[in-house]
Amino acid sequence: MIRKILLILIIAGSFGSIIACQSVNSITVSQIPELSARKNPVEVSKNAVTILLIPFGISYIDEAKGALLSACPRGQIEGLMCKYQTTTYVPILVSTSEVVMKGYCVEGEKSKKNNKKSTRSVRS
């Protein structure tokens, strides 16, 4: 009887480690630029592992922001979408927190013109 219970627990545990559950915690979007300015899309994704519901740092958010800004050194990011999501692999034991940032790099004259009008764009 004990062997059967252990076997069931082992099988259930192996299926639990194969299946992952992903949830989106929040999404924010800034004003999307006009169609002619959407020529240079940029995207960055960074994550961190959480074990036993304990996060080991949140520096991945700053790393994502830095990588996004370095992807557009001569302009500004507009139409920024930030998504924070969590993927749970083994409930309570192991999960990842991830931030995904997508936007458009607007360079040159458009960037200067929009810089005066827009206060919602990301600047370094």
LINPE-V945887 format. One record per residue. N is the residue number from 0. RES is the residue in one letter. SS is DSSP state (a for helix, b for strand, c for the rest). PSI is psi as a letter, one per 30 degrees, with the letter a starting at -180 (999 if undefined). OMEGA is omega in whole degrees, -180 to 180 (none if undefined). Layout:
n={N,N}
res={RES,RES}
ss={SS,SS}
psi={PSI,PSI}
omega={OMEGA,OMEGA}
//
This chain:
n={0,1,2,3,4,5,6,7,8,9,10,11,12,13,14,15,16,17,18,19,20,21,22,23,24,25,26,27,28,29,30,31,32,33,34,35,36,37,38,39,40,41,42,43,44,45,46,47,48,49,50,51,52,53,54,55,56,57,58,59,60,61,62,63,64,65,66,67,68,69,70,71,72,73,74,75,76,77,78,79,80,81,82,83,84,85,86,87,88,89,90,91,92,93,94,95,96,97,98,99,100,101,102,103,104,105,106,107,108,109,110,111,112,113,114,115,116,117,118,119,120,121,122,123}
res={M,I,R,K,I,L,L,I,L,I,I,A,G,S,F,G,S,I,I,A,C,Q,S,V,N,S,I,T,V,S,Q,I,P,E,L,S,A,R,K,N,P,V,E,V,S,K,N,A,V,T,I,L,L,I,P,F,G,I,S,Y,I,D,E,A,K,G,A,L,L,S,A,C,P,R,G,Q,I,E,G,L,M,C,K,Y,Q,T,T,T,Y,V,P,I,L,V,S,T,S,E,V,V,M,K,G,Y,C,V,E,G,E,K,S,K,K,N,N,K,K,S,T,R,S,V,R,S}
ss={c,a,a,a,a,a,a,a,a,a,a,a,a,a,a,a,a,a,c,c,b,b,b,b,b,b,b,b,b,c,c,c,c,c,a,a,a,c,c,c,b,b,b,b,b,b,b,b,b,b,b,c,c,b,b,c,c,c,a,a,a,a,a,a,a,a,a,a,a,a,c,c,c,c,b,b,b,b,b,b,b,b,b,b,b,b,b,b,b,b,c,c,c,b,b,b,b,b,b,b,b,b,b,b,b,b,b,a,a,a,a,a,a,a,a,a,a,c,c,c,c,b,c,c}
psi={e,e,e,e,e,e,e,e,e,e,e,e,e,e,e,e,f,e,k,l,k,k,k,k,e,l,k,k,k,l,k,k,l,l,e,f,f,h,f,i,k,k,k,k,k,l,l,k,k,k,k,h,g,j,k,i,l,g,f,f,e,e,e,e,e,e,e,e,e,f,f,i,f,g,a,l,k,l,h,k,k,k,k,k,l,k,k,k,e,j,k,e,e,k,l,k,k,k,k,k,k,k,a,k,j,j,l,b,e,e,e,e,e,f,e,e,e,k,f,g,l,k,l,999}
omega={180,178,179,179,178,178,178,179,179,179,179,179,179,176,179,180,178,-176,178,179,-179,177,177,-177,178,176,173,-178,174,-177,-178,-179,179,-172,-178,-179,-176,-177,-176,177,176,-179,179,178,177,-180,178,-179,175,179,-178,179,179,178,180,177,176,-179,180,178,177,177,179,179,179,179,178,179,179,177,-180,-173,-176,-179,177,180,176,-178,-174,173,177,180,176,-177,180,175,-180,-180,175,-174,-180,-175,-174,174,175,172,-175,172,179,179,178,178,-180,177,180,-176,172,-175,180,-180,-180,-179,-179,-180,179,-176,-170,174,-176,-178,-178,177,180,none}
//
